[in-house]
Amino acid sequence: MGDDEIIATWTERLLREAPDLPPERARRFVYELYFTAQRALDKKGWEADFEREE
């Protein structure tokens, strides 16, 4: 499942829970949350790699 599919799936889930939320706003929220979480996981991995190399 690619990023677009993941974002679409979670946007649909969010809209089911908050049907009054405009779809574009829901998609933007999911997009920002997804990529912020991805960067955090990447940073954690880079830090772990750095610690192992020292």
C-alpha positions as CSV (number, residue, x, y, z in Angstrom):
1,M,0.0,0.0,0.0
2,G,1.5,3.3,-1.1
3,D,1.4,6.7,0.7
4,D,-1.6,7.9,-1.3
5,E,-3.6,4.8,-0.4
6,I,-2.7,5.1,3.2
7,I,-3.7,8.7,3.3
8,A,-7.0,8.0,1.5
9,T,-7.9,5.2,3.9
10,W,-7.2,7.3,7.0
11,T,-9.0,10.3,5.5
12,E,-12.1,8.1,5.0
13,R,-11.9,6.9,8.5
14,L,-11.5,10.4,9.9
15,L,-14.5,11.6,7.8
16,R,-16.6,8.8,9.2
17,E,-15.8,10.0,12.7
18,A,-16.2,13.7,11.9
19,P,-18.6,13.9,9.0
20,D,-18.9,17.7,9.3
21,L,-15.2,18.1,8.6
22,P,-14.6,19.3,5.0
23,P,-12.9,16.5,3.0
24,E,-9.9,18.6,1.9
25,R,-9.2,19.7,5.5
26,A,-9.4,16.1,6.7
27,R,-7.0,15.0,3.9
28,R,-4.6,17.8,4.7
29,F,-4.7,16.8,8.4
30,V,-4.0,13.2,7.7
31,Y,-1.3,14.1,5.2
32,E,0.5,16.3,7.7
33,L,0.1,13.8,10.5
34,Y,1.4,10.9,8.4
35,F,4.5,12.6,7.1
36,T,5.3,14.2,10.5
37,A,5.1,10.7,12.0
38,Q,7.2,9.3,9.2
39,R,9.9,11.9,9.7
40,A,9.9,11.2,13.5
41,L,10.4,7.5,12.8
42,D,13.2,8.2,10.3
43,K,14.9,10.5,12.8
44,K,14.7,7.8,15.5
45,G,16.2,5.3,13.1
46,W,19.0,7.7,12.2
47,E,19.8,8.3,15.8
48,A,19.9,4.5,16.5
49,D,22.2,4.0,13.6
50,F,24.5,6.8,14.8
51,E,24.6,5.3,18.3
52,R,25.6,1.9,16.9
53,E,28.4,3.4,14.9
54,E,30.0,5.2,17.8
